[in-house]
Amino acid sequence: MTHRRRVLLATVLAVVAVAPAAAYLKLGTQVGNRTVNLRWRQFPIRYFITNRDVDGVTAAQFQSAVTQGFSAWHAVPNTQTSSTFVGFTQISPTSGDGATVIGYQSRPDLDRTLAATNFFVDTVTGEIIESDIFFNSTFLWSTSAGGTTGRFDVQSIATHEIGHLLGLSHSALGETELRAGGRRVLGAEAVMFPIAFSAGDTSDRSLRADDIAGISDIYGNTTFQSESGSISGRVTKSGQGVLGAHVVAFDPSSGKMVGGFTLSNDGSFVIAGLDPGPKVLRAEPLDDADIASFFDESLNIDLNFLVKFYEKAVVVPRGGGVRDIEIKVTPK
C-alpha cells in the first residue's frame, strides 16, 4: 500500500528582494528521487474569506478583489481551473484546518512581506489539499479602481498569490533599480515576478505571456497543446551542463517573452506554451538574484557565465516542439 502524508509548504511575496531577468517555475515537492508538481485535482476550488476589516478595506471589498484575482487566472484560454467563494468565516488563514482561507493577519515581524501562500499537499500525487493566503495588515491596502497612492493594491497582490495557490512559483521577468532600503520595480513581464510594484500601482491585475504559459503548462487542455509549441535543449559551458541558467524565448513580432530554467545538472531546459513562429533565445545567469527565491539553497547554481544569444532564430511549430537546441555559454 502506498502511504500518503500531508506536508506544509509556503511561498512569500516580498516587498524588496533582488531582481533576476526571466523565467517561470512550477512548485513541487520531493517524493523519493523524483519531484512531483503541485496542482489541484478537483475543481472548483472552494475558498473562504476571513471576515475582518482593515484600514481602508472592508471584508466585502477584499472578497471582491480576491474574486477578480481568481477570475484573471480562470480566464486563460484552453485551461481548466475554477473556484467558488463559499462565504465569510471567523477562521484566520492558517494551514491545517482543512479549509482554504484568504484574509488579513497582522505580522509586523514580517516587515518586508506583503502576503504569503501556504499549502498542505499530498506528497505522493502532488495534489494540493488546502491552501491559505494571508495579507499582512501591517501595510496599508486599497481596492479602488485606479489604485491609491501609498497603499498596496489588493487585487494585484491577490492575483500574484493565487498564481502560487494554483501551483506556480516565481518568474524572473522584471527589472528593478536599487534604492535606499531595497529595490523598486521599474517594469515586469510577469505577475509572478517576486518583487511587488510600488504602493498605488495596479499593473499586476493583468496576466502576461509568461504567466499564461506557466498556468497553461499545468492546466492546459488538448486545444492548448495543439495550438502552442515548445523549445527544448541544453545550456552548456565547456561541454558540461549548466544548472540554474534561465533561457528566455522572445517573440519579435509580438514582444512576448516566456522563460524556463535549466533544472538538471546536464543543463536541460524546456520552454512550453509558446505561440508558433520565430523566437530569439537568450541564456543568462542569476547573478543578481536572490537564489532562494527560485531554487533550493543546497543546489550548486552556476553563475559563472556570460549572457549568450542562440546563433539563429528558432521557429516554433504549432502543436509541436523544436528539440536539441544547444546554447553554448562561456565563463566570465
C-alpha positions as CSV (number, residue, x, y, z in Angstrom):
1,M,0.0,0.0,0.0
2,T,1.2,3.5,-0.8
3,H,1.1,5.7,2.2
4,R,0.3,9.4,1.7
5,R,1.2,12.2,4.0
6,R,0.5,15.9,4.1
7,V,3.3,18.4,4.1
8,L,3.2,22.1,4.7
9,L,4.9,24.3,2.1
10,A,5.0,28.1,1.8
11,T,5.8,30.9,-0.6
12,V,6.2,34.5,0.1
13,L,5.8,37.8,-1.9
14,A,8.4,40.2,-0.6
15,V,8.3,44.0,-0.8
16,V,12.0,44.1,-1.6
17,A,14.3,41.4,-3.0
18,V,16.9,41.1,-5.7
19,A,15.9,41.0,-9.4
20,P,16.9,38.4,-11.9
21,A,15.9,38.5,-15.5
22,A,13.5,35.8,-16.7
23,A,11.5,32.6,-16.3
24,Y,8.6,30.8,-14.6
25,L,8.9,27.8,-12.3
26,K,6.3,25.4,-11.1
27,L,6.0,24.5,-7.4
28,G,6.9,20.9,-6.5
29,T,7.6,18.5,-3.6
30,Q,10.2,15.7,-3.4
31,V,8.9,12.2,-3.5
32,G,11.8,9.7,-3.2
33,N,14.1,10.5,-6.1
34,R,11.6,12.4,-8.2
35,T,9.8,15.8,-8.0
36,V,6.0,15.9,-8.1
37,N,4.5,19.2,-9.4
38,L,1.9,20.7,-7.2
39,R,-1.6,21.1,-8.6
40,W,-5.3,20.9,-7.7
41,R,-7.0,17.8,-8.9
42,Q,-10.6,18.8,-8.1
43,F,-12.4,21.9,-9.1
44,P,-13.9,24.3,-8.2
45,I,-11.5,25.4,-5.5
46,R,-13.7,26.2,-2.5
47,Y,-12.4,29.2,-0.5
48,F,-13.4,31.3,2.5
49,I,-12.6,34.9,3.3
50,T,-11.8,35.9,6.8
51,N,-14.4,38.3,8.0
52,R,-12.0,41.0,9.1
53,D,-11.9,44.7,8.0
54,V,-8.7,46.7,7.9
55,D,-8.0,50.4,7.5
56,G,-9.4,51.4,4.1
57,V,-10.7,47.9,3.1
58,T,-13.8,46.1,4.3
59,A,-14.1,42.3,4.2
60,A,-16.6,42.6,1.4
61,Q,-14.3,44.8,-0.7
62,F,-11.5,42.4,0.0
63,Q,-13.6,39.5,-1.1
64,S,-14.5,41.2,-4.4
65,A,-10.8,42.0,-5.2
66,V,-9.8,38.4,-4.4
67,T,-12.6,37.1,-6.7
68,Q,-11.3,39.3,-9.5
69,G,-7.8,37.9,-8.9
70,F,-9.1,34.3,-9.3
71,S,-11.0,35.4,-12.4
72,A,-7.8,36.6,-14.1
73,W,-6.4,33.0,-14.0
74,H,-9.7,31.3,-14.8
75,A,-10.0,33.4,-18.0
76,V,-6.8,32.0,-19.5
77,P,-8.0,30.3,-22.8
78,N,-7.8,26.5,-23.0
79,T,-7.1,25.9,-19.3
80,Q,-9.3,24.1,-16.8
81,T,-9.5,25.9,-13.4
82,S,-12.4,27.3,-11.4
83,S,-13.2,28.5,-7.9
84,T,-16.1,29.2,-5.7
85,F,-16.4,31.7,-2.8
86,V,-18.1,29.7,0.0
87,G,-18.6,32.6,2.5
88,F,-17.1,34.6,5.2
89,T,-15.5,33.0,8.2
90,Q,-14.0,33.9,11.6
91,I,-11.2,31.5,10.9
92,S,-7.8,33.1,10.2
93,P,-5.8,32.0,7.1
94,T,-3.7,29.4,8.9
95,S,-2.9,25.9,7.5
96,G,-4.1,22.6,8.9
97,D,-7.8,23.3,9.5
98,G,-9.0,21.6,6.3
99,A,-10.3,24.9,4.7
100,T,-8.8,27.2,2.1
101,V,-8.9,30.6,3.7
102,I,-7.8,34.0,2.5
103,G,-7.6,37.0,4.7
104,Y,-5.7,39.5,6.8
105,Q,-3.2,38.9,9.7
106,S,-1.1,41.5,11.5
107,R,2.5,40.4,11.1
108,P,4.7,43.4,12.0
109,D,7.6,41.0,12.3
110,L,7.5,40.4,8.6
111,D,8.2,43.9,7.6
112,R,9.1,43.1,4.0
113,T,6.3,40.6,3.4
114,L,3.0,41.8,1.8
115,A,1.4,38.4,1.6
116,A,2.3,34.7,1.7
117,T,0.7,31.4,0.5
118,N,0.8,28.2,2.4
119,F,-0.1,24.7,1.3
120,F,-1.0,21.2,2.6
121,V,-0.2,18.8,-0.2
122,D,-0.3,15.1,-0.8
123,T,3.3,14.1,-1.2
124,V,2.5,11.1,-3.4
125,T,0.4,12.7,-6.0
126,G,1.3,16.4,-5.6
127,E,-2.4,17.2,-5.1
128,I,-3.0,20.5,-3.2
129,I,-5.4,19.6,-0.4
130,E,-5.6,23.0,1.2
131,S,-4.1,26.4,0.6
132,D,-4.2,29.6,2.7
133,I,-3.2,33.1,1.8
134,F,-2.5,35.8,4.4
135,F,-2.3,39.5,3.7
136,N,-0.1,41.5,6.1
137,S,-2.3,44.2,7.7
138,T,0.8,46.0,8.9
139,F,0.8,47.6,5.4
140,L,-1.8,50.0,4.0
141,W,-4.2,48.5,1.4
142,S,-6.7,49.7,-1.2
143,T,-9.3,48.2,-3.6
144,S,-10.0,51.4,-5.5
145,A,-10.3,51.1,-9.3
146,G,-7.3,53.2,-10.1
147,G,-5.2,52.4,-7.0
148,T,-4.5,54.7,-4.1
149,T,-1.1,56.5,-3.6
150,G,0.7,55.0,-0.6
151,R,-1.5,51.9,-0.4
152,F,-0.9,48.4,-2.0
153,D,-3.5,47.1,-4.4
154,V,-5.3,44.1,-3.0
155,Q,-6.3,42.7,-6.5
156,S,-2.7,42.9,-7.8
157,I,-1.2,41.1,-4.8
158,A,-4.1,38.6,-4.7
159,T,-3.5,37.8,-8.4
160,H,0.1,37.0,-7.6
161,E,-0.7,34.9,-4.6
162,I,-3.4,33.0,-6.4
163,G,-0.8,32.1,-9.0
164,H,1.1,30.4,-6.2
165,L,-2.1,28.8,-4.9
166,L,-2.6,27.3,-8.3
167,G,1.0,25.8,-8.4
168,L,3.2,28.5,-9.9
169,S,6.5,29.6,-8.4
170,H,8.3,32.9,-9.3
171,S,9.1,34.3,-12.6
172,A,12.1,36.4,-13.1
173,L,10.9,38.6,-15.9
174,G,11.5,42.0,-14.5
175,E,13.8,45.0,-14.0
176,T,14.5,46.9,-10.8
177,E,16.7,49.7,-9.5
178,L,18.5,49.7,-6.2
179,R,17.4,52.4,-3.8
180,A,17.9,53.2,-0.2
181,G,16.0,50.4,1.7
182,G,15.7,48.0,-1.2
183,R,14.7,47.7,-4.8
184,R,12.0,49.4,-6.8
185,V,10.4,47.6,-9.7
186,L,10.8,49.5,-13.0
187,G,8.9,47.0,-15.1
188,A,7.9,43.4,-15.1
189,E,6.7,41.0,-17.7
190,A,5.1,38.6,-15.3
191,V,2.6,38.9,-12.4
192,M,4.7,36.1,-10.8
193,F,7.8,38.4,-10.5
194,P,8.8,38.1,-6.8
195,I,9.0,41.8,-6.1
196,A,5.9,43.9,-5.8
197,F,5.3,47.1,-7.7
198,S,5.3,50.2,-5.6
199,A,2.3,51.1,-3.4
200,G,-0.5,52.6,-5.6
201,D,0.4,50.6,-8.7
202,T,-2.3,48.3,-10.2
203,S,-0.2,46.8,-13.0
204,D,-0.3,43.2,-11.7
205,R,-4.1,42.9,-12.1
206,S,-3.4,41.6,-15.7
207,L,-1.6,38.4,-16.6
208,R,1.3,38.5,-19.1
209,A,2.7,35.9,-21.5
210,D,4.9,34.2,-19.0
211,D,2.1,33.8,-16.5
212,I,-0.2,32.4,-19.2
213,A,2.4,30.0,-20.4
214,G,3.0,28.8,-16.8
215,I,-0.6,28.2,-15.9
216,S,-1.3,26.6,-19.2
217,D,1.6,24.2,-18.7
218,I,-0.1,22.9,-15.5
219,Y,-3.8,23.0,-16.5
220,G,-3.8,23.3,-20.3
221,N,-6.2,21.2,-22.3
222,T,-5.8,19.4,-25.6
223,T,-6.6,22.5,-27.5
224,F,-3.7,24.4,-25.8
225,Q,-1.4,21.5,-26.6
226,S,-2.4,21.5,-30.3
227,E,-2.2,25.3,-30.7
228,S,1.1,26.1,-28.9
229,G,4.7,24.8,-29.2
230,S,7.8,24.3,-27.3
231,I,11.6,24.6,-27.4
232,S,13.9,22.2,-25.6
233,G,17.6,21.7,-25.4
234,R,20.6,22.3,-23.2
235,V,22.8,25.1,-21.9
236,T,26.4,24.0,-21.8
237,K,29.7,25.5,-20.8
238,S,32.9,23.9,-21.9
239,G,30.9,20.8,-22.8
240,Q,29.3,20.4,-19.4
241,G,25.7,21.2,-18.5
242,V,24.9,24.5,-16.6
243,L,22.4,24.2,-13.7
244,G,20.2,27.1,-12.9
245,A,20.7,29.1,-16.1
246,H,17.5,30.7,-17.4
247,V,16.6,30.8,-21.0
248,V,14.3,33.4,-22.5
249,A,12.2,32.9,-25.7
250,F,11.5,36.4,-27.2
251,D,8.9,36.8,-29.9
252,P,10.0,39.7,-32.1
253,S,6.6,40.0,-33.8
254,S,4.6,40.4,-30.5
255,G,7.2,41.4,-28.0
256,K,6.1,38.5,-25.7
257,M,8.7,36.8,-23.5
258,V,8.5,33.4,-21.9
259,G,11.2,31.7,-20.0
260,G,12.4,28.5,-18.5
261,F,15.3,27.4,-16.3
262,T,17.8,24.6,-16.7
263,L,16.7,22.3,-13.9
264,S,19.2,19.5,-14.0
265,N,23.0,19.1,-14.0
266,D,23.0,18.3,-17.7
267,G,21.7,21.8,-18.5
268,S,18.4,20.7,-19.9
269,F,15.6,23.2,-20.4
270,V,12.1,23.2,-21.8
271,I,10.1,26.3,-22.6
272,A,6.5,25.4,-23.3
273,G,3.3,27.3,-24.1
274,L,4.9,29.3,-27.0
275,D,3.0,30.9,-29.9
276,P,4.0,29.4,-33.2
277,G,6.7,31.3,-35.2
278,P,10.3,32.5,-34.8
279,K,11.8,33.1,-31.4
280,V,15.1,34.6,-30.2
281,L,16.7,32.6,-27.5
282,R,18.9,34.0,-24.7
283,A,20.6,32.2,-21.8
284,E,21.8,34.2,-18.7
285,P,22.9,33.6,-15.2
286,L,21.0,34.6,-12.0
287,D,24.0,36.6,-10.9
288,D,22.0,39.5,-9.5
289,A,19.2,37.4,-7.9
290,D,18.3,36.0,-4.5
291,I,18.8,32.4,-5.5
292,A,16.5,31.2,-2.7
293,S,13.5,32.9,-4.4
294,F,13.9,30.4,-7.2
295,F,15.9,27.3,-6.1
296,D,16.7,25.3,-3.0
297,E,19.8,26.8,-1.5
298,S,21.5,23.4,-1.4
299,L,21.8,23.4,-5.2
300,N,25.0,24.4,-6.8
301,I,23.6,27.0,-9.2
302,D,26.2,28.1,-11.8
303,L,26.5,31.9,-12.0
304,N,29.9,32.0,-13.8
305,F,29.0,32.5,-17.4
306,L,28.2,35.4,-19.8
307,V,24.9,36.1,-21.4
308,K,24.6,34.3,-24.7
309,F,22.1,34.6,-27.6
310,Y,21.5,31.5,-29.7
311,E,23.0,31.9,-33.1
312,K,19.8,32.0,-35.1
313,A,16.1,32.4,-34.7
314,V,14.2,29.2,-33.7
315,V,10.9,28.6,-35.5
316,V,8.3,27.0,-33.2
317,P,5.8,24.8,-34.9
318,R,2.1,24.8,-34.0
319,G,1.4,21.7,-31.8
320,G,5.0,20.5,-31.9
321,G,8.4,21.2,-30.5
322,V,11.9,22.1,-31.5
323,R,14.4,19.8,-29.8
324,D,18.2,19.5,-29.3
325,I,18.9,23.3,-29.1
326,E,22.3,23.8,-27.5
327,I,23.3,27.2,-26.2
328,K,27.0,27.3,-25.5
329,V,27.9,29.8,-22.9
330,T,31.4,30.9,-21.9
331,P,32.9,31.6,-18.5
332,K,33.1,35.2,-17.2
